[in-house]
């Protein structure tokens, strides 16, 4: 942006007395040395004078009393409940206020999905895990039920090799 454009944007505040100190002095010295900016100053002063004259002659003729009565009536008037509800919905469901809803919905979904056993359709699963272990001819099965927090250890012998394991078991002693 050129210096003249910057000064011409500052002419209005300068003429209104809003620029003080170094800024006001910079505008004053530039307008004194630049013909284009001085012409722009002249146009703004003429416009300000014309508007001031029109407002000072026309303002007394304007009747503000009916205007202010209508403003007061609208302020004091009770609005119907449905208009209040619509206004509340518009203010509550606006984009800035709903910005918190997206992370909250994500956290809710993640919380629901984080449950290890979450019943689908109202029924919990009835699955139990079974592990079989065969150690030195002894057969052991573990049954775990997470729902009831029960563990069953089942020791059994293979019926085909029943005689083979009896001697081994007698020599080695108890399995536990």
N, C-alpha and C positions, 0 to 999 in steps of 0.2 A: 504494500500500500504506500502510495506516495505521501510526502509530507503535506501537500495541499489537501489531499483526501482526509487525512487525519485531523488537520486543523478545521476543515469544513464540518466534520462530524462533531467537533468540540465547540463550534460557534454558538449553538443553541444554549448549552449550559453556561458558556462564558457570558452571553448576553443576559442570561437570567441571574448572573452573579453567583453561580454555583462553583466556578473554578476560582480558586484563590492561590496565592503564592506563585511558585515557579510555573505551574501549568497555565495559570491565567496570564502571566507575563509572557510566556512563550507564544500563546495565541495572539496577544496584543501586538507583540513585535513582528510576528509573521504577517498579520493582517495589514500592518503599517507598510510593509515592504512588498506585498504581493497584490497585484491588481485584481486577479481572479478571486482571491479570498476576500478582498475588500468589497467586491461586487456582491459576493454571496452574503456578506455581512449586511450590506445595504438592503438586499431582498428580504432577509430575515427581519430586519428592523421595520421595514415597510409592512410586512405581513403582521408583525406583532402590533404595530400601531393600528392597522385596519381592524384586526380582531378585537383589540381593546375598545375601539370606538363603537363597533357594532354591539358588543356585549354591554357596554355602559349605557347605550341608548335603548336596547331591547330588553334587558333584564328587568327593569321596573314594570314593564308591561306584562310580563309573564305571571300567570297565577299559579303559584306553587302550593297554595292551600289544598286544592283538590288532589294534587299529586301526593302530598304528604299524608292526607287522610286515607287514600287508597293504600299507600305503603303501610300505614299503621293497621288498617283493617286486615291486610294480608298477613301481617306478623301475628296478630292476635287471633286470627281465625283458626279453628280446629279443623284439621284435615281428617278425612275418613280413614278408618283403620286400614283399609286395603291399600291406600296410598302410602301410609306409614310403613306397612309391611313390604311393599315393593321397594321403597327407598332403603329400608334396612337390608333387604336381600341384595340390592345393588351395591351397597357400601360394604357388606360383609363378604360377598362373593366376588369382589374385584380381584384383579390379578395380583397386586402386591400382598393382599391378605391371604390369598390361597397359596402363596409361595411356600409356606410352611407345610402345606398338606402333602406335597409330593414326597419329601423325606419321611414324613410321618407314615404315609401309606407304604413306603418301601420297608421301613422298620417293622411295621405290623405284619407284612407278608413274610419277611425274613424270620420274625418271631414265631409265626405259625408254622413255617416250614422247618424250624429248628428242633421241634419236638421229635424225639427218637421214635416213639410209638404213638403216632397220632391216628386215632380211629377214623377210618373212611366209611361213611354210610352209617355211623353210629355203632359199629361193632369193632371190638379190638381183635387182633389176630390171636389165635390159639396155637401158635407154633412153638415148639420146644426144640432145642438143639441136642443132637445125640452125637457123641464122639466115642469111637471104639478104639481101644488100646489093647494090643497083644504084646505082653512082655514075658519072655521066657516061658511060653506055653500057658500062661495064665491069661484069660480073657476078661477084660474089664470094659464096661460101658458106662458112660456118664450121661445122665439125662438132666438138662437144665431148663427150667421154665421161668422166664423173666417175669411173667405176670404175677405168679405166686411166690416168687423168690425161693424156689425149691430146687435142690440138687439131689439126685438119686445116683448112688454108685452101685452098679450091678455087677457082681462077680459071677462068672459061670465058666464051666469046663466044656470043651469040645467033646461031644458024645463019641465021635470016632476015635479020638486019641485019649480016652479016659484012663486007660491003664498006664500009658506012658507018663502022664503027668503026675500020677499019684506017687511014684517013686521019687521023682524029682522034688515034689512038694514036701515029702517026708524028710528028705536029706537036707533041704535048704531051710526048713522051718517056715514060720508064718510069712505070708506075703507082705504084711505091713509092719 
